[in-house]
Amino acid sequence: MAFFKERPEDFKVREVMDLPLEKSGNYMYYLFMKKEWSSFEAFQEIARKIGIKPRLIGYGGLKDKHAVTYQYISLPSDAGERLRTIKIKDMSFESLGYGKERITLGALKGNAFHIVVRDLDKKTSLKIDTVCNYFDTQRFGNKTIAIGRAMIQHDFVRVCKLLGIDDGGDPLRAIRRLERRPLRFYVSSYQSWMWNNVVEQLSDDVKSVPLLGYLTEFTDKRIEKLYLVLMKKEKITLENFLLKPIPELSSEGGERNIFFTVKGFTSEWAWDELHPKKHKCILTFILPKGCYATLVVKQLFPGVKDKSL
């Protein structure tokens, strides 16, 4: 049985980003390493340590928890100076310099991966070019889709129940007190689940599919029909993505390519020090932002298991 993510060190990712560094500026930039932390948990702990709101930490993407990840973050300069002095277990911070702009999701170009697949019986010749661009399992937690669904259905009482918070008779007020970025993640996870559902029913001749939002306009009748059937089942319309009570969580929608290209792919075989008489394979490659390296591993090694799950 082949495995990956047997150890955090077996799954490493480093962001690819161009940062315009300055000698001074409103923001400080750091290369931030974490191990066995989710991005949101890490940002909350950093914010607590230096005495700021988590929303003031700028970032280009969310990273796996059961991994060693390197990503770029920005902080207001005064808070960034305080970050130099703190220590947090399984995190490190390399100061890079200053800049005029906060790091946002649009700044990320891609991610470079170094992944070890273990417990392999024999060596094989590996080659890969394109992969179907599904959202993989780490996009969806135990309640993530259900919370996102309740949010888009405007069932705020249920959102509070699923989050395990007391709504105090005013669920909207209770939700507004929460950090916005995790809430947006629930909405995007629900969109992602719907996208996967539609793509699974399409043929290979389609190049892209909308991520639903209140401004979505369908140009392909096949895709529109599949989404309309799904929306009817989910008891929503496009207008549901316009969350007027919490406008920050509204989504205009977008477009996502059905396939992505794997660049810089290499593979190296060795004996597996964790599994006697078995092999391991070390994979390196670069993916566009928003694409899942786990899908590359699963296509190369059908039946491979994620040890972190």
Solvent accessible surface area in square Angstrom, and as a share of the most:
residue,aa,sasa,rsa
1,M,123,0.55
2,A,17,0.13
3,F,38,0.16
4,F,1,0.00
5,K,14,0.06
6,E,50,0.22
7,R,93,0.34
8,P,28,0.18
9,E,62,0.28
10,D,1,0.00
11,F,1,0.01
12,K,74,0.32
13,V,3,0.02
14,R,113,0.41
15,E,5,0.02
16,V,55,0.32
17,M,18,0.08
18,D,98,0.51
19,L,36,0.18
20,P,89,0.56
21,L,91,0.45
22,E,74,0.33
23,K,198,0.84
24,S,79,0.51
25,G,30,0.29
26,N,107,0.55
27,Y,52,0.20
28,M,0,0.00
29,Y,3,0.01
30,Y,2,0.01
31,L,10,0.05
32,F,0,0.00
33,M,39,0.17
34,K,0,0.00
35,K,54,0.23
36,E,72,0.32
37,W,59,0.21
38,S,30,0.19
39,S,4,0.03
40,F,40,0.17
41,E,75,0.34
42,A,0,0.00
43,F,2,0.01
44,Q,84,0.38
45,E,34,0.15
46,I,0,0.00
47,A,2,0.01
48,R,161,0.59
49,K,89,0.38
50,I,9,0.04
51,G,64,0.62
52,I,29,0.15
53,K,122,0.52
54,P,29,0.18
55,R,142,0.52
56,L,56,0.28
57,I,0,0.00
58,G,1,0.01
59,Y,21,0.08
60,G,3,0.03
61,G,9,0.09
62,L,65,0.32
63,K,21,0.09
64,D,26,0.14
65,K,78,0.33
66,H,67,0.30
67,A,0,0.00
68,V,11,0.06
69,T,0,0.00
70,Y,69,0.26
71,Q,0,0.00
72,Y,27,0.10
73,I,0,0.00
74,S,0,0.00
75,L,0,0.00
76,P,31,0.20
77,S,27,0.18
78,D,97,0.50
79,A,1,0.01
80,G,0,0.00
81,E,70,0.31
82,R,97,0.36
83,L,2,0.01
84,R,129,0.47
85,T,112,0.65
86,I,32,0.16
87,K,185,0.78
88,I,17,0.09
89,K,161,0.68
90,D,45,0.24
91,M,17,0.07
92,S,53,0.34
93,F,42,0.17
94,E,95,0.42
95,S,42,0.27
96,L,53,0.26
97,G,16,0.16
98,Y,46,0.18
99,G,0,0.00
100,K,138,0.58
101,E,120,0.54
102,R,84,0.31
103,I,5,0.03
104,T,71,0.41
105,L,113,0.56
106,G,61,0.59
107,A,38,0.29
108,L,10,0.05
109,K,122,0.52
110,G,3,0.03
111,N,11,0.06
112,A,35,0.27
113,F,16,0.07
114,H,72,0.32
115,I,0,0.00
116,V,10,0.06
117,V,0,0.00
118,R,1,0.01
119,D,18,0.09
120,L,15,0.07
121,D,101,0.53
122,K,143,0.60
123,K,119,0.51
124,T,62,0.36
125,S,117,0.76
126,L,32,0.16
127,K,182,0.77
128,I,19,0.10
129,D,88,0.45
130,T,63,0.37
131,V,6,0.03
132,C,32,0.19
133,N,7,0.03
134,Y,61,0.23
135,F,12,0.05
136,D,12,0.06
137,T,68,0.40
138,Q,68,0.30
139,R,50,0.18
140,F,44,0.18
141,G,45,0.43
142,N,166,0.85
143,K,108,0.46
144,T,11,0.06
145,I,35,0.18
146,A,27,0.21
147,I,6,0.03
148,G,0,0.00
149,R,65,0.24
150,A,2,0.01
151,M,0,0.00
152,I,0,0.00
153,Q,58,0.26
154,H,66,0.30
155,D,56,0.29
156,F,22,0.09
157,V,69,0.40
158,R,114,0.42
159,V,0,0.00
160,C,1,0.01
161,K,145,0.61
162,L,26,0.13
163,L,46,0.23
164,G,69,0.66
165,I,56,0.28
166,D,119,0.62
167,D,35,0.18
168,G,66,0.63
169,G,72,0.69
170,D,65,0.34
171,P,26,0.16
172,L,42,0.21
173,R,153,0.56
174,A,4,0.03
175,I,0,0.00
176,R,108,0.39
177,R,162,0.59
178,L,57,0.29
179,E,43,0.19
180,R,52,0.19
181,R,20,0.07
182,P,24,0.15
183,L,3,0.01
184,R,98,0.36
185,F,43,0.18
186,Y,43,0.16
187,V,4,0.02
188,S,28,0.18
189,S,0,0.00
190,Y,0,0.00
191,Q,15,0.07
192,S,1,0.01
193,W,62,0.22
194,M,0,0.00
195,W,0,0.00
196,N,18,0.09
197,N,43,0.22
198,V,0,0.00
199,V,7,0.04
200,E,120,0.54
201,Q,105,0.47
202,L,28,0.14
203,S,64,0.41
204,D,117,0.61
205,D,99,0.51
206,V,10,0.06
207,K,172,0.73
208,S,32,0.20
209,V,0,0.00
210,P,12,0.08
211,L,37,0.18
212,L,1,0.00
213,G,0,0.00
214,Y,61,0.23
215,L,106,0.53
216,T,19,0.11
217,E,149,0.67
218,F,43,0.18
219,T,140,0.81
220,D,35,0.18
221,K,162,0.69
222,R,113,0.41
223,I,6,0.03
224,E,43,0.19
225,K,142,0.60
226,L,39,0.19
227,Y,0,0.00
228,L,92,0.46
229,V,97,0.56
230,L,13,0.06
231,M,8,0.04
232,K,168,0.71
233,K,157,0.67
234,E,14,0.06
235,K,171,0.72
236,I,10,0.05
237,T,74,0.43
238,L,31,0.16
239,E,119,0.54
240,N,30,0.15
241,F,0,0.00
242,L,61,0.31
243,L,0,0.00
244,K,154,0.65
245,P,43,0.27
246,I,1,0.00
247,P,87,0.55
248,E,83,0.37
249,L,3,0.02
250,S,30,0.20
251,S,23,0.15
252,E,99,0.44
253,G,33,0.31
254,G,38,0.36
255,E,107,0.48
256,R,28,0.10
257,N,96,0.49
258,I,6,0.03
259,F,80,0.33
260,F,10,0.04
261,T,59,0.34
262,V,11,0.06
263,K,129,0.55
264,G,58,0.56
265,F,46,0.19
266,T,76,0.44
267,S,42,0.27
268,E,113,0.51
269,W,49,0.17
270,A,36,0.28
271,W,169,0.59
272,D,5,0.03
273,E,105,0.47
274,L,71,0.35
275,H,38,0.17
276,P,117,0.74
277,K,185,0.78
278,K,54,0.23
279,H,20,0.09
280,K,34,0.14
281,C,0,0.00
282,I,26,0.13
283,L,0,0.00
284,T,43,0.25
285,F,4,0.02
286,I,75,0.38
287,L,3,0.02
288,P,55,0.35
289,K,94,0.40
290,G,43,0.42
291,C,16,0.10
292,Y,28,0.11
293,A,3,0.02
294,T,2,0.01
295,L,22,0.11
296,V,0,0.00
297,V,0,0.00
298,K,67,0.29
299,Q,91,0.41
300,L,21,0.11
301,F,18,0.07
302,P,117,0.74
303,G,56,0.53
304,V,11,0.06
305,K,102,0.43
306,D,24,0.13
307,K,90,0.38
308,S,30,0.20
309,L,151,0.75
